[in-house]
Amino acid sequence: MAVNTENVSAGIREWLQGNVTGSRDIPDDYALIENGVLTSLQTVELVMFLEDRFGITVEDEELDEENFGSINAITNLVAGKTG
């Protein structure tokens, strides 16, 4: 089941605003881990959200800055698992 990347990005953005940034909007290419927006615990919580919302499984070896460094990177990870 392919997903619309705009919907994925919007879902991730909503989750971040509700759980991490306190409704502050951040650009899709903003470095989430590098700039301290996402902690390791929040990344795990985000993975649980992604798995539930999009019906995917994120493997332990995928939990890195390459896949979770920005909204764009997370969107690409989800799209790659659903396409």
N, C-alpha and C positions, 0 to 999 in steps of 0.2 A: 504494500500500500504506500504509494508515493504521497508525500505531504507537500503542502504549499509552504515554501520557505518563509514567506511573509508571515504566515500564521505561526510558524515555529518561532521566529524572531519575536513576534508580539507576545507569545506565551512566555518566553524566557524573560523578556523585558518586564512583563507583569509580575512574574515570580520574583525577580530581583528587586523591583520596587516594593513589593509587599513583604519581603523577607530580609532584604539586605540594605538597600539604599534609602529607605524611609521615603519613598515616592519620588526621590530625585531621579530624573531621567539621565541616562548615560548613552553616549554614542555607541553604535553597534561595533565599532572598531576599537573602543576604549580597552586598554589592557587591565582586565579585571584582577588577575592574580598579581601581576607586577606592581600595580598601584594599591594593593592591599584591600581591594573591594571584596574579594572572595577569600574566606579562610578555608582551611581544609575541611572543617566541619560543615560549613555552608556548601562547599562543593559536593559533599556526600548527600546533603539534603536536596541539592539541585538535581543530582543524579536520580534520587528516588522520585522526584517530581517528573523528570523527563521519562523515566521508565513507565510510570503510571499514566502520564498524559499521552505519550506517543507510542506506547506498547513496544518499547525497545529494551534491549539489555546492554548496559555499558559495562565492559570488562574492566577488571582492575588495572590492566596495563594501559588502558585508554585514559585513565585519570592523570592527565599531565597538562602542562601549560599549553601545549600545542592544540589540544582539543578543548580546553576550558579557559583559554587566555582572553577571549572576547565573546561577545554575543554572536558575531559572525562565525567564529570557530566552533562554538557550540551548535549553532544552526547547521553548519556543514557536517558535523558529526551525526546529528539526528537525521538529516536528509540522506546521508550515506547509508544509514541503517534502515531506512524506510523505503528507499528507492529501489 
